[in-house]
Amino acid sequence: MRNLGIHTRLFLVALVLITASMVVMVFLGLYTTERFMTRRFEDRMAFLAKYLALNSELGVLIRDTDGLKKLARNLLREKDVMKVVILDSKGDKLVEVGEEDPEWDRAVERPVLLRRSNAGLLFGTTQDLTYRQPKDIGSVRLLYSTRGIDQLMKTITYQYALSSLVVIVLSAVLFYFMSRPLVTEVTALAATARKVGQGDLGLRARPGSVPETRELAIAFNAMLDSLAEKREALARANQEVIRQKALAEVGKFSLMVAHEVKNPLSIIKSSLEILKTDRQIPPDDAMVLYIEDEIHRLNKLIEDFLIFARPSEVKIRALDLNELAREVATRAEFLDLGGNLQVHQEIPEARCEANADPELLTGALWNILKNSCEATEGRGNIWIRARENGAFWTMEVEDDGEGIPDDDRERIFEPFFTTKAKGTGLGLAFASQVIGAHGGEIEVDKGKAGGAFFRIIIPRKVAPTSEMSGR
């Protein structure tokens, strides 16, 4: 039994119960039927004997053997009556008709009584009779066989057994098909739990048709969803811990850069200017231009590190967000990337008052817009849209560049993540940090033109954090 499945166990238990119930019902049915038929059969034979005794009264009294034989032969016509014997009061046989049969197994005997009414007919008066009760003047005896009732009971038993077998088979088949969905759904739920335990955490149980298993599957899926949420929350917490550690390292590194790199870099730049003057090096000398470009790039890298790593105090004042967006868009139009950049503005002329830090917010919006300008390599189109939506102000920046791959969108705002050869990976991280400090959100998606699509949402009246130290 240990190795049998739940379906087999249920089927065997049901089969045993159904079989036991049918056996008991058949036994009780046969017992009741046999008792009823036997009693009715015996009552019938007793009635026939009584009938013969009543009709044999005069024949016995006058010893009319011919009349008594006719009565006996008439009675032999009844089924199962094998022999009839009529006796006088002394026990002598007056009539005996029938054949000897070894299967005779039952007999019934009734007295032949002389009633007062018949005595009066015979003797003319009842005045002088000395008895007042019927007088026993003889008896009749019927010998009969129970072969008929036994054969009938065999037929009934066979029919009962056949019917019971049919009922058992039909019940077993019906139970099998009725229990199969329940067992199938439980088995499927167990298989799902096993696969989830093996690492397929995205798998969910399929609710079945049986209410109990459906509720169980829904509860199981709810448990998996809750575990998934807890895992995601734990992963986000771990990512945040890692990010905070990275920011702390950036802060330490920025201090080292400020003391150990920035000052020597300034000396190198000053020395180069002296060499250009003393040696009379032409301004268009390739080597000098290369050195100046690298000095400028290193200086920009150091400044980005310092701006991102050093906590900045958010200075709140009232400003017009639409005007700030127009200033940033206008700056993009003059950005020289060696191409033909088209900037399309859809910014309302109406004022949109808000409380924010204009310098930090300008830097954040500019980093986003500059990212789009560089994505188009100065030869594409950029759309800048702004609108007021109740308590929020929304700005959208879209370009028709190559766009951001799906796998990179979740990491685009992480510090030091970049797909550019000369990028630091801090521009969009700085923008996300500033917008978060203002209580806002920034989203990235694929635009209708195929490029990147940024949406910045900023609360107009929500007071930002006093210090910008990361989201």
Secondary structure as UniProt FT lines:
FT   TURN            2..3
FT   HELIX           6..55
FT   HELIX           57..62
FT   HELIX           65..76
FT   TURN            79..80
FT   STRAND          81..88
FT   TURN            89..90
FT   STRAND          93..98
FT   TURN            102..103
FT   STRAND          106..114
FT   HELIX           116..123
FT   TURN            127..128
FT   STRAND          135..144
FT   HELIX           147..197
FT   TURN            198..199
FT   TURN            201..202
FT   HELIX           211..260
FT   HELIX           262..278
FT   TURN            279..280
FT   TURN            283..284
FT   HELIX           286..309
FT   STRAND          312..313
FT   STRAND          317..320
FT   HELIX           321..333
FT   STRAND          342..346
FT   STRAND          353..356
FT   HELIX           358..375
FT   TURN            376..378
FT   STRAND          381..389
FT   TURN            390..391
FT   STRAND          392..399
FT   HELIX           406..409
FT   TURN            410..413
FT   TURN            415..416
FT   HELIX           427..437
FT   TURN            438..439
FT   STRAND          441..446
FT   TURN            448..449
FT   STRAND          452..459
FT   STRAND          467..468
//
